[in-house]
Amino acid sequence: MASNMDREMILADFQACTGIENIDEAITLLEQNNWDLVAAINGVIPQENGILQSEYGGETIPGPAFNPASHPASAPTSSSSSAFRPVMPSRQIVERQPRMLDFRVEYRDRNVDVVLEDSCTVGEIKQILENELQIPVSKMLLKGWKTGDVEDSTVLKSLHLPKNNSLYVLTPDLPPPSSSSHAGALQESLNQNFMLIITHREVQREYNLNFSGSSTIQEVKRNVYDLTSIPVRHQLWEGWPTSATDDSMCLAESGLSYPCHRLTVGRRSSPAQTREQSEEQITDVHMVSDSDGDDFEDATEFGVDDGEVFGMASSALRKSPMMPENAENEGDALLQFTAEFSSRYGDCHPVFFIGSLEAAFQEAFYVKARDRKLLAIYLHHDESVLTNVFCSQMLCAESIVSYLSQNFITWAWDLTKDSNRARFLTMCNRHFGSVVAQTIRTQKTDQFPLFLIIMGKRSSNEVLNVIQGNTTVDELMMRLMAAMEIFTAQQQEDIKDEDEREARENVKREQDEAYRLSLEADRAKREAHEREMAEQFRLEQIRKEQEEEREAIRLSLEQALPPEPKEENAEPVSKLRIRTPSGEFLERRFLASNKLQIVFDFVASKGFPWDEYKLLSTFPRRDVTQLDPNKSLLEVKLFPQETLFLEAKE
């Protein structure tokens, strides 16, 4: 029978060979074949495909060859690349087929898919990422491991990882995002800010928007959607350079004029009108977005036209606000917030705590020191132009979501409505003091959203950090990690104090318990002694009563006996000699006509009641007490003399 360790290896080999990721299904198939790996593989894969041709001499080895199609990597996007570590053929592939692991590694705006065997090390992942990202291994921090930070020499198999894993790379020693493959001019452009003067054609209104050179054309169009309610797929642009042919292109590469560039945007009402308008264009280059990934609903479908929505906040363009106004229950308000957030930005977002701020404090701070977490308060504002970018690119980044879920309790509130803003400021003043409340009150709309990092202390709640919306994923992660370092140091002190306090309380409890047990033992001894004394007294009383009763019976019998006849008597006399159990003899004369009962009464008057003793004759041996007591001594042949002896009944 295979041991548990052997079964784990067999299960891993079976999944690697067959591509079956469902563990329950794999275990069921193995149990049907008594954990015979070869039989289980041949039962799943047709026999003609179940023979592996060795590349070392043509030998056939049972078992399926590894098929990369059974381990597909995620489909690459425009900002993703893939690195695959090939598996060398093995002569004993069935005995120990390497398990393939998939890693999705996020770095800034790029995703790299890495597929390799579980026998590889963490350092080998970094070497692959060095080739893909052009980042030296020494400058790279690979984060996201379930077990915490690991060494480069750590073998992946020892980490017991699932098949699919998400990691992220931090480069704190490197400058903000820049493409190392571009020349100096492009490098400089990426770090510059472009002022885009965008005219909304239908209402003749201008917007002055600042974007970094690393922002994409797609990001510009999404932000314009927030301002004008024109979905990206309905936007008709004028003024883009001829080199701006792809929405994924960054502004530094698009050929925009620096530092300012003028653009015009309008609504494309129908495909026919768009084609007609294209034919009439002579000088300006028209650029119509055809992005499949941004198929937002038109604002007119909500019953709102351009004249109504122009100049209004982006919150008015949504189907519903993030949070209801004047909500009675904070939990219900957070439920709507979570649902609306998911509908706007997708399901990959932090897990927002559903409940009041006080309940979030209880969950984060008022538990055992080992279970405490930091509290992250996300303050949303729909009227800020930074909100959409912060939520979609920062707050919903997989690395941020994973880090928050592991180390933080995340609570959210929407400050768009004045009533909700006033309500939060009241809560803030109550829990954090007037200074923090005044700080939030003075924040401008364009500085939102805000991220407050709160650490609970013994007597108060301390705001460790206030993160504004104009940040990057790396900066946000670094500030979260810095807060975690402060919190971890405080948590270790709290754990030490709590352990010492619990140790003292345990000693006191043990002493109290020992004292209680001692008192109970003393009380039990005293009660047992009292019961014993009471029982002895009771038995003594019973004995005395029995003795008194027997003595009274004896006296009454003795008084009731007829007088002893003289030796010289006219009537026949029988002389009886009775031997007691102690060896003494009782002698008395009886008339031969006396009944046998008188002999019994005489013996009882001497302390030997006939119900406890039996009277026996010697020759012949008989039990006199079994004879009829109403017969005379003459009739029972106890005449003229007889020797009897007493014997206690059993």
C-alpha positions as CSV (number, residue, x, y, z in Angstrom):
1,M,0.0,0.0,0.0
2,A,1.5,3.4,-1.0
3,S,2.3,5.7,1.9
4,N,0.9,9.3,2.0
5,M,4.1,10.7,0.7
6,D,4.2,8.2,-2.2
7,R,0.6,9.0,-3.0
8,E,1.3,12.7,-3.2
9,M,4.1,12.0,-5.7
10,I,1.9,9.7,-7.7
11,L,-0.9,12.3,-7.7
12,A,1.5,15.0,-8.9
13,D,2.9,12.7,-11.6
14,F,-0.6,11.7,-12.7
15,Q,-1.8,15.3,-13.0
16,A,1.4,16.3,-14.9
17,C,1.0,13.5,-17.4
18,T,-2.8,13.7,-18.0
19,G,-3.3,17.5,-17.5
20,I,-6.2,16.8,-15.1
21,E,-6.2,19.7,-12.7
22,N,-9.2,18.7,-10.6
23,I,-7.6,16.9,-7.6
24,D,-10.8,15.0,-6.6
25,E,-11.2,13.6,-10.2
26,A,-7.5,12.6,-10.3
27,I,-7.7,10.9,-6.9
28,T,-10.9,9.0,-7.9
29,L,-9.1,7.7,-11.1
30,L,-6.0,6.6,-9.2
31,E,-8.1,4.8,-6.5
32,Q,-10.0,2.9,-9.3
33,N,-6.5,1.6,-10.3
34,N,-5.2,1.0,-6.8
35,W,-2.8,3.9,-7.2
36,D,-1.1,2.2,-10.1
37,L,0.3,5.2,-12.0
38,V,0.8,3.4,-15.4
39,A,-2.6,1.7,-15.3
40,A,-4.4,5.0,-14.4
41,I,-2.6,6.9,-17.2
42,N,-3.5,4.2,-19.8
43,G,-7.1,4.3,-18.5
44,V,-7.3,8.1,-19.2
45,I,-5.2,8.4,-22.4
46,P,-5.9,6.0,-25.4
47,Q,-3.4,3.2,-25.6
48,E,-2.1,4.3,-29.0
49,N,-1.1,7.6,-27.4
50,G,0.1,6.1,-24.1
51,I,3.5,5.0,-25.4
52,L,6.3,7.5,-25.2
53,Q,9.1,7.2,-27.8
54,S,12.5,7.7,-26.2
55,E,14.9,10.0,-27.9
56,Y,17.8,8.0,-26.7
57,G,17.8,4.9,-28.8
58,G,14.3,4.3,-29.9
59,E,13.2,2.5,-26.7
60,T,9.5,2.7,-26.0
61,I,8.5,3.7,-22.5
62,P,5.0,3.4,-21.2
63,G,3.2,6.6,-20.4
64,P,2.2,9.7,-22.2
65,A,4.6,12.3,-23.4
66,F,4.2,15.8,-21.9
67,N,2.0,17.9,-24.2
68,P,2.3,21.6,-23.7
69,A,-1.2,22.0,-25.0
70,S,-2.4,20.4,-21.8
71,H,-0.8,23.2,-19.8
72,P,-1.8,26.3,-21.8
73,A,-0.4,29.6,-20.6
74,S,-2.6,32.6,-20.5
75,A,-3.2,34.2,-23.8
76,P,-0.7,37.1,-24.3
77,T,-2.0,40.7,-24.5
78,S,-0.5,43.7,-26.0
79,S,1.5,44.3,-22.8
80,S,2.3,40.7,-22.0
81,S,5.1,38.4,-23.0
82,S,5.6,34.6,-22.4
83,A,8.6,32.6,-21.4
84,F,8.5,28.8,-21.5
85,R,11.2,26.6,-20.0
86,P,11.3,23.4,-22.1
87,V,11.1,20.0,-20.5
88,M,13.9,17.5,-21.4
89,P,12.8,14.0,-22.2
90,S,13.2,11.5,-19.4
91,R,13.7,7.7,-19.6
92,Q,11.7,7.3,-16.4
93,I,8.9,9.8,-17.1
94,V,6.2,7.6,-15.7
95,E,8.1,6.9,-12.5
96,R,8.6,10.7,-11.9
97,Q,7.1,13.1,-14.4
98,P,8.0,16.7,-13.5
99,R,5.1,18.8,-12.5
100,M,4.6,21.9,-14.6
101,L,3.8,25.2,-12.8
102,D,2.3,28.3,-14.4
103,F,3.3,31.8,-13.2
104,R,1.7,35.0,-14.2
105,V,4.2,37.7,-13.2
106,E,3.1,41.3,-13.1
107,Y,5.6,44.2,-13.4
108,R,4.2,47.7,-13.8
109,D,2.1,47.6,-17.0
110,R,3.4,44.3,-18.2
111,N,2.5,40.6,-17.6
112,V,5.0,37.8,-18.2
113,D,3.8,34.2,-18.3
114,V,6.4,31.7,-17.1
115,V,6.0,27.9,-17.3
116,L,8.6,25.6,-15.7
117,E,9.0,22.4,-13.7
118,D,8.6,22.2,-10.0
119,S,12.2,21.0,-9.7
120,C,13.5,24.5,-10.8
121,T,14.4,27.2,-8.3
122,V,13.1,30.7,-7.6
123,G,16.4,32.0,-9.1
124,E,15.6,30.4,-12.4
125,I,12.3,32.3,-12.6
126,K,14.3,35.5,-12.0
127,Q,16.7,34.7,-14.7
128,I,13.8,34.2,-17.2
129,L,12.3,37.5,-16.0
130,E,15.7,39.2,-16.4
131,N,15.7,38.3,-20.1
132,E,12.0,39.3,-20.6
133,L,12.0,42.6,-18.6
134,Q,15.6,43.6,-19.0
135,I,15.9,44.0,-15.2
136,P,19.0,42.7,-13.4
137,V,18.3,39.9,-10.9
138,S,20.1,41.9,-8.2
139,K,17.6,44.8,-8.6
140,M,14.5,42.5,-8.6
141,L,12.2,41.7,-5.7
142,L,9.9,38.8,-6.6
143,K,6.8,39.0,-4.3
144,G,3.5,37.2,-3.9
145,W,4.6,33.9,-2.5
146,K,2.0,32.4,-0.1
147,T,4.7,31.5,2.4
148,G,6.3,34.9,2.5
149,D,9.7,35.9,1.1
150,V,11.8,33.0,-0.3
151,E,15.5,32.6,-1.2
152,D,16.7,32.3,-4.8
153,S,17.9,28.8,-4.1
154,T,14.5,27.6,-2.9
155,V,13.2,24.7,-5.0
156,L,9.6,25.3,-6.2
157,K,8.5,21.8,-5.2
158,S,9.3,22.5,-1.6
159,L,6.8,25.4,-1.6
160,H,3.8,23.1,-2.4
161,L,2.4,25.5,-5.0
162,P,-0.8,25.1,-7.0
163,K,-0.6,24.8,-10.7
164,N,-1.5,28.5,-11.4
165,N,0.3,31.2,-9.4
166,S,0.3,35.0,-9.5
167,L,3.5,37.0,-8.6
168,Y,4.7,40.5,-9.0
169,V,8.0,42.2,-9.3
170,L,9.2,45.3,-7.4
171,T,12.2,47.4,-8.3
172,P,12.6,49.9,-5.6
173,D,16.1,50.8,-6.7
174,L,15.1,51.6,-10.2
175,P,13.5,54.9,-11.4
176,P,9.8,55.1,-12.4
177,P,8.6,53.3,-15.5
178,S,10.7,53.9,-18.6
179,S,11.5,51.8,-21.6
180,S,15.2,50.8,-21.5
181,S,15.0,49.8,-25.1
182,H,14.3,53.3,-26.4
183,A,17.0,55.9,-27.1
184,G,17.6,59.0,-25.1
185,A,15.0,61.2,-26.8
186,L,12.2,58.7,-26.2
187,Q,13.4,58.2,-22.6
188,E,13.1,61.9,-22.0
189,S,9.7,62.0,-23.6
190,L,8.4,59.2,-21.4
191,N,9.2,61.3,-18.3
192,Q,7.6,64.5,-19.7
193,N,4.0,65.6,-19.1
194,F,1.8,66.5,-22.1
195,M,-0.9,69.1,-21.9
196,L,-3.8,68.0,-24.1
197,I,-6.3,70.7,-25.0
198,I,-9.4,68.7,-26.0
199,T,-12.4,70.5,-27.5
200,H,-15.8,68.8,-27.2
201,R,-17.2,69.6,-30.7
202,E,-21.0,69.4,-30.0
203,V,-21.0,71.8,-27.0
204,Q,-17.8,73.7,-27.9
205,R,-16.1,73.3,-24.5
206,E,-12.4,72.8,-23.9
207,Y,-10.7,70.5,-21.4
208,N,-7.1,70.9,-20.4
209,L,-5.8,67.5,-19.3
210,N,-2.3,66.6,-18.2
211,F,-0.9,63.1,-19.1
212,S,2.5,61.6,-18.6
213,G,4.4,60.4,-21.7
214,S,4.0,56.8,-20.6
215,S,0.1,57.1,-20.7
216,T,-1.5,55.4,-23.6
217,I,-4.0,56.8,-26.2
218,Q,-6.5,54.4,-24.8
219,E,-6.2,55.9,-21.3
220,V,-6.8,59.4,-22.8
221,K,-10.0,58.2,-24.5
222,R,-11.3,56.5,-21.3
223,N,-10.7,59.7,-19.4
224,V,-12.5,61.7,-22.1
225,Y,-15.4,59.3,-21.7
226,D,-15.6,60.2,-18.0
227,L,-15.8,63.9,-18.9
228,T,-18.1,63.9,-22.0
229,S,-20.1,60.6,-21.6
230,I,-19.1,59.6,-25.2
231,P,-18.2,55.9,-25.1
232,V,-14.8,55.1,-26.6
233,R,-16.3,53.2,-29.5
234,H,-18.4,56.3,-30.4
235,Q,-15.6,58.9,-30.2
236,L,-14.7,60.6,-33.4
237,W,-11.3,62.4,-33.1
238,E,-9.4,65.0,-35.1
239,G,-5.9,66.1,-34.5
240,W,-4.0,62.9,-33.8
241,P,-0.7,62.6,-35.6
242,T,-0.5,60.2,-38.5
243,S,1.9,58.1,-36.5
244,A,-0.7,57.5,-33.8
245,T,-2.1,54.3,-35.3
246,D,-2.7,52.1,-32.3
247,D,-4.6,52.9,-29.1
248,S,-2.1,51.0,-27.0
249,M,0.7,53.4,-28.1
250,C,2.0,55.7,-25.4
251,L,1.8,59.4,-25.9
252,A,5.6,59.8,-26.1
253,E,5.7,57.5,-29.2
254,S,2.6,59.0,-30.9
255,G,4.2,62.2,-32.2
256,L,2.2,64.7,-30.2
257,S,3.5,68.3,-30.0
258,Y,5.3,69.1,-26.8
259,P,4.3,70.6,-24.4
260,C,0.7,71.2,-25.7
261,H,-1.3,69.5,-28.4
262,R,-4.8,70.3,-29.6
263,L,-7.4,67.6,-30.3
264,T,-11.1,67.7,-31.1
265,V,-13.6,65.0,-30.1
266,G,-17.2,64.4,-31.2
267,R,-19.8,61.7,-31.1
268,R,-20.1,59.4,-34.1
269,S,-23.8,59.0,-34.4
270,S,-23.9,56.2,-37.1
271,P,-21.5,54.3,-39.3
272,A,-22.9,55.9,-42.4
273,Q,-22.3,59.4,-41.1
274,T,-18.8,58.4,-40.0
275,R,-17.9,57.2,-43.5
276,E,-19.4,60.3,-45.1
277,Q,-17.4,62.5,-42.7
278,S,-14.2,60.6,-43.5
279,E,-14.6,61.3,-47.2
280,E,-14.8,65.0,-46.6
281,Q,-11.7,65.2,-44.5
282,I,-8.8,67.0,-46.3
283,T,-6.1,68.2,-44.0
284,D,-6.7,66.8,-40.5
285,V,-6.2,63.2,-39.8
286,H,-9.4,61.6,-38.2
287,M,-8.9,58.8,-35.8
288,V,-11.9,56.7,-34.8
289,S,-11.4,54.2,-32.0
290,D,-12.5,50.6,-32.8
291,S,-11.4,49.0,-29.5
292,D,-13.3,45.8,-28.7
293,G,-12.2,46.0,-25.1
294,D,-13.9,49.3,-24.3
295,D,-17.5,48.7,-25.5
296,F,-19.1,50.9,-22.9
297,E,-22.7,51.7,-23.0
298,D,-23.7,55.0,-24.5
299,A,-24.9,57.6,-22.1
300,T,-28.0,58.2,-24.2
301,E,-29.1,54.6,-23.3
302,F,-29.6,55.9,-19.8
303,G,-32.0,58.6,-21.0
304,V,-29.5,61.4,-20.8
305,D,-28.4,63.4,-23.8
306,D,-25.2,65.4,-24.4
307,G,-26.7,68.8,-23.4
308,E,-27.7,67.4,-20.0
309,V,-24.4,65.6,-19.2
310,F,-22.0,68.1,-20.4
311,G,-20.0,69.6,-17.6
312,M,-21.5,67.3,-15.0
313,A,-19.4,65.0,-12.9
314,S,-18.6,61.5,-14.1
315,S,-20.8,60.1,-11.3
316,A,-23.8,61.5,-13.2
317,L,-22.9,59.4,-16.2
318,R,-23.2,56.1,-14.3
319,K,-26.2,53.9,-14.1
320,S,-26.3,54.4,-10.3
321,P,-24.1,56.2,-7.7
322,M,-21.4,54.2,-5.9
323,M,-23.3,54.7,-2.6
324,P,-26.9,55.7,-1.8
325,E,-27.4,59.1,-0.2
326,N,-28.4,59.2,3.4
327,A,-28.2,55.4,3.8
328,E,-29.5,54.3,7.2
329,N,-27.4,51.2,7.4
330,E,-23.7,51.4,6.6
331,G,-23.6,47.7,5.7
332,D,-26.3,48.1,3.0
333,A,-24.4,51.2,1.6
334,L,-21.2,49.1,1.4
335,L,-23.1,46.3,-0.4
336,Q,-24.2,48.7,-3.1
337,F,-20.7,50.2,-3.2
338,T,-19.1,46.8,-3.8
339,A,-21.7,45.8,-6.5
340,E,-21.2,49.1,-8.4
341,F,-17.4,48.9,-8.1
342,S,-17.5,45.4,-9.6
343,S,-19.7,46.5,-12.4
344,R,-17.4,49.4,-13.3
345,Y,-13.9,47.9,-12.8
346,G,-14.4,44.1,-12.8
347,D,-14.4,41.4,-10.1
348,C,-10.6,41.7,-9.5
349,H,-10.7,44.3,-6.7
350,P,-10.0,44.4,-2.9
351,V,-12.5,42.6,-0.7
352,F,-14.4,45.5,0.9
353,F,-15.5,44.9,4.5
354,I,-19.3,45.0,4.7
355,G,-20.4,46.7,7.9
356,S,-19.9,49.8,9.9
357,L,-16.5,51.5,10.5
358,E,-16.8,50.4,14.2
359,A,-17.2,46.8,13.0
360,A,-14.2,47.1,10.8
361,F,-12.2,48.3,13.9
362,Q,-13.4,45.3,15.8
363,E,-12.3,43.0,13.0
364,A,-8.9,44.6,12.5
365,F,-7.8,45.7,16.0
366,Y,-9.8,44.2,18.8
367,V,-8.7,40.6,18.4
368,K,-5.6,38.6,19.6
369,A,-2.4,40.4,18.7
370,R,-1.4,37.6,16.2
371,D,-4.7,38.0,14.3
372,R,-4.6,41.8,14.0
373,K,-4.3,43.6,10.7
374,L,-4.0,47.1,9.4
375,L,-7.1,48.9,8.3
376,A,-7.2,50.5,4.8
377,I,-9.9,53.0,4.2
378,Y,-10.6,53.8,0.6
379,L,-12.3,57.2,0.0
380,H,-13.9,57.3,-3.4
381,H,-15.0,60.5,-5.3
382,D,-16.6,60.2,-8.7
383,E,-15.9,63.9,-9.6
384,S,-12.1,63.4,-9.6
385,V,-10.4,62.8,-12.9
386,L,-8.0,60.5,-11.1
387,T,-10.6,58.1,-9.8
388,N,-11.1,56.0,-13.0
389,V,-7.3,55.5,-13.5
390,F,-6.6,54.8,-9.8
391,C,-9.4,52.2,-9.5
392,S,-8.8,50.4,-12.8
393,Q,-4.9,50.5,-12.8
394,M,-3.8,50.8,-9.1
395,L,-6.5,49.4,-6.9
396,C,-7.5,46.5,-9.2
397,A,-3.9,45.4,-9.9
398,E,-3.5,41.8,-9.0
399,S,-0.4,42.5,-6.8
400,I,-2.2,45.2,-4.8
401,V,-5.4,43.1,-4.5
402,S,-3.4,40.1,-3.2
403,Y,-1.3,42.2,-0.8
404,L,-4.4,44.0,0.7
405,S,-6.3,40.7,1.1
406,Q,-3.4,39.1,3.0
407,N,-2.5,42.0,5.3
408,F,-5.4,44.5,5.5
409,I,-9.0,44.9,6.3
410,T,-10.3,47.2,3.5
411,W,-13.2,49.5,4.2
412,A,-14.6,52.0,1.6
413,W,-16.8,55.1,1.6
414,D,-18.0,57.4,-1.2
415,L,-17.6,61.1,-0.6
416,T,-19.3,62.3,-3.9
417,K,-22.5,63.2,-2.1
418,D,-22.3,66.0,0.4
419,S,-24.4,64.1,3.0
420,N,-22.1,61.1,2.8
421,R,-19.1,63.3,3.0
422,A,-20.4,65.0,6.1
423,R,-21.3,61.6,7.6
424,F,-17.8,60.3,7.1
425,L,-16.2,63.5,8.5
426,T,-18.3,62.9,11.7
427,M,-17.0,59.3,11.9
428,C,-13.5,60.5,11.2
429,N,-13.6,63.2,14.0
430,R,-14.9,60.6,16.4
431,H,-12.4,57.9,15.7
432,F,-9.3,59.8,14.6
433,G,-9.6,63.3,16.0
434,S,-10.2,66.7,14.5
435,V,-6.8,67.0,12.9
436,V,-7.4,64.0,10.5
437,A,-10.9,65.2,9.8
438,Q,-9.7,68.7,8.9
439,T,-7.0,67.2,6.7
440,I,-9.6,65.2,4.7
441,R,-12.0,68.2,4.7
442,T,-9.4,70.4,3.0
443,Q,-8.5,67.9,0.3
444,K,-9.4,69.1,-3.2
445,T,-11.6,67.0,-5.4
446,D,-8.8,66.4,-7.9
447,Q,-6.6,65.0,-5.0
448,F,-9.1,62.1,-4.5
449,P,-9.3,59.2,-4.3
450,L,-7.6,58.8,-0.9
451,F,-6.2,55.7,0.8
452,L,-5.9,55.9,4.6
453,I,-3.7,53.4,6.4
454,I,-4.8,53.0,10.0
455,M,-3.0,51.1,12.8
456,G,-4.8,50.3,16.1
457,K,-3.0,51.1,19.3
458,R,-3.9,50.5,22.9
459,S,-5.7,53.8,23.5
460,S,-6.1,55.3,20.1
461,N,-6.1,54.7,16.3
462,E,-3.1,56.1,14.4
463,V,-3.2,57.2,10.8
464,L,0.1,55.9,9.4
465,N,-0.3,57.2,5.8
466,V,-2.6,59.1,3.6
467,I,-2.1,58.1,-0.1
468,Q,-3.5,60.3,-2.8
469,G,-4.8,59.1,-6.2
470,N,-1.9,60.5,-8.2
471,T,0.4,57.6,-7.6
472,T,1.8,54.5,-9.4
473,V,1.4,50.8,-8.6
474,D,5.0,50.5,-7.4
475,E,4.7,53.6,-5.2
476,L,1.4,52.4,-3.8
477,M,2.9,48.9,-3.1
478,M,6.0,50.4,-1.4
479,R,3.9,52.6,0.8
480,L,1.7,49.7,1.8
481,M,4.8,47.6,2.6
482,A,6.3,50.5,4.6
483,A,3.2,50.7,6.7
484,M,3.3,46.9,7.1
485,E,6.9,47.2,8.5
486,I,5.8,49.7,11.1
487,F,2.8,47.6,11.9
488,T,4.8,44.3,12.2
489,A,7.2,45.9,14.7
490,Q,4.3,47.1,16.8
491,Q,2.6,43.8,16.4
492,Q,5.6,41.9,17.7
493,E,5.7,44.0,20.8
494,D,2.0,43.5,21.3
495,I,2.4,39.7,20.9
496,K,5.2,39.7,23.5
497,D,3.1,41.7,26.0
498,E,0.1,39.6,25.3
499,D,2.1,36.3,25.8
500,E,3.5,37.6,29.1
501,R,0.1,38.7,30.3
502,E,-1.4,35.4,29.3
503,A,1.5,33.6,31.1
504,R,0.8,35.6,34.3
505,E,-2.9,34.9,34.0
506,N,-2.2,31.2,33.4
507,V,0.0,31.0,36.5
508,K,-2.7,32.8,38.6
509,R,-5.4,30.6,37.2
510,E,-3.3,27.5,38.0
511,Q,-2.7,28.8,41.5
512,D,-6.4,29.6,42.0
513,E,-7.3,26.2,40.6
514,A,-4.8,24.4,42.9
515,Y,-6.2,26.4,45.9
516,R,-9.7,25.5,44.9
517,L,-8.9,21.9,44.6
518,S,-7.2,22.0,48.0
519,L,-10.2,23.5,49.6
520,E,-12.5,20.9,47.9
521,A,-10.2,18.1,49.0
522,D,-10.2,19.4,52.6
523,R,-14.0,19.8,52.5
524,A,-14.4,16.4,51.0
525,K,-12.2,14.9,53.8
526,R,-14.1,16.8,56.5
527,E,-17.5,15.7,55.0
528,A,-16.3,12.1,54.7
529,H,-15.1,12.1,58.3
530,E,-18.4,13.6,59.4
531,R,-20.3,11.0,57.4
532,E,-18.2,8.2,58.9
533,M,-18.8,9.6,62.5
534,A,-22.5,9.9,61.8
535,E,-22.6,6.4,60.4
536,Q,-20.7,5.0,63.4
537,F,-23.1,6.8,65.7
538,R,-26.1,5.5,63.8
539,L,-24.8,1.9,63.9
540,E,-24.0,2.3,67.6
541,Q,-27.5,3.5,68.3
542,I,-28.9,0.6,66.3
543,R,-26.7,-1.8,68.2
544,K,-27.7,-0.4,71.5
545,E,-31.3,-0.5,70.6
546,Q,-31.0,-4.1,69.5
547,E,-29.1,-5.0,72.7
548,E,-31.8,-3.3,74.7
549,E,-34.5,-5.0,72.8
550,R,-32.8,-8.4,73.2
551,E,-32.2,-7.8,76.9
552,A,-35.9,-6.9,77.3
553,I,-36.9,-10.1,75.5
554,R,-34.5,-12.1,77.6
555,L,-35.8,-10.7,80.8
556,S,-39.4,-11.3,79.8
557,L,-38.6,-14.9,78.9
558,E,-36.6,-15.4,82.0
559,Q,-39.5,-14.1,84.1
560,A,-42.0,-16.2,82.1
561,L,-40.1,-19.5,82.8
562,P,-41.7,-21.8,85.2
563,P,-39.7,-22.4,88.4
564,E,-37.1,-25.1,88.3
565,P,-38.4,-28.4,89.9
566,K,-36.5,-30.0,92.7
567,E,-34.6,-33.2,92.2
568,E,-37.0,-35.0,94.5
569,N,-40.3,-34.3,92.9
570,A,-43.4,-36.4,92.6
571,E,-43.5,-35.8,88.8
572,P,-40.8,-37.1,86.5
573,V,-37.9,-34.6,86.1
574,S,-35.6,-34.3,83.1
575,K,-32.1,-32.9,83.6
576,L,-30.6,-31.1,80.6
577,R,-27.0,-30.1,80.2
578,I,-26.5,-27.5,77.4
579,R,-23.0,-26.6,76.0
580,T,-22.7,-23.0,74.7
581,P,-20.4,-22.0,71.7
582,S,-17.9,-20.6,74.2
583,G,-17.6,-24.0,76.0
584,E,-19.6,-23.2,79.1
585,F,-22.5,-25.4,80.2
586,L,-26.0,-24.5,81.2
587,E,-27.7,-27.0,83.5
588,R,-31.4,-27.0,84.5
589,R,-34.1,-29.4,85.5
590,F,-37.4,-29.5,83.7
591,L,-40.5,-31.5,84.3
592,A,-40.8,-34.3,81.8
593,S,-44.2,-32.9,80.9
594,N,-42.8,-29.4,80.1
595,K,-43.1,-28.4,76.5
596,L,-40.0,-28.1,74.4
597,Q,-40.7,-24.4,74.0
598,I,-39.8,-23.9,77.6
599,V,-36.3,-25.2,76.9
600,F,-36.1,-22.8,74.0
601,D,-37.2,-19.9,76.2
602,F,-34.6,-20.9,78.8
603,V,-31.8,-20.9,76.2
604,A,-33.0,-17.6,74.8
605,S,-33.1,-16.1,78.4
606,K,-29.4,-16.9,78.6
607,G,-28.7,-14.8,75.4
608,F,-29.1,-17.5,72.7
609,P,-32.4,-16.8,70.9
610,W,-33.6,-19.8,68.9
611,D,-33.8,-17.8,65.7
612,E,-30.0,-17.2,65.8
613,Y,-28.9,-20.5,67.3
614,K,-29.9,-24.1,66.9
615,L,-30.0,-26.7,69.6
616,L,-28.4,-30.1,68.7
617,S,-28.4,-33.5,70.4
618,T,-25.4,-35.8,70.2
619,F,-26.7,-39.4,70.0
620,P,-28.4,-39.5,67.7
621,R,-27.4,-36.1,66.2
622,R,-30.5,-34.1,65.5
623,D,-31.6,-30.5,65.4
624,V,-33.9,-30.1,68.3
625,T,-35.0,-26.7,67.1
626,Q,-36.6,-28.4,64.1
627,L,-38.9,-30.4,66.4
628,D,-42.4,-29.4,67.4
629,P,-42.0,-26.9,70.3
630,N,-45.4,-28.0,71.7
631,K,-44.4,-31.5,72.4
632,S,-43.2,-32.5,75.9
633,L,-39.6,-33.4,76.7
634,L,-40.8,-36.9,77.3
635,E,-42.2,-37.1,73.8
636,V,-39.1,-35.8,72.1
637,K,-37.0,-38.2,74.3
638,L,-35.2,-35.6,76.3
639,F,-35.7,-37.6,79.4
640,P,-34.5,-38.3,82.0
641,Q,-31.3,-36.5,81.1
642,E,-29.7,-35.3,78.0
643,T,-26.6,-33.3,76.9
644,L,-27.2,-30.7,74.2
645,F,-25.0,-28.1,72.5
646,L,-25.7,-24.7,70.9
647,E,-24.5,-23.8,67.4
648,A,-24.9,-20.5,65.6
649,K,-27.1,-20.6,62.5
650,E,-25.4,-19.7,59.2
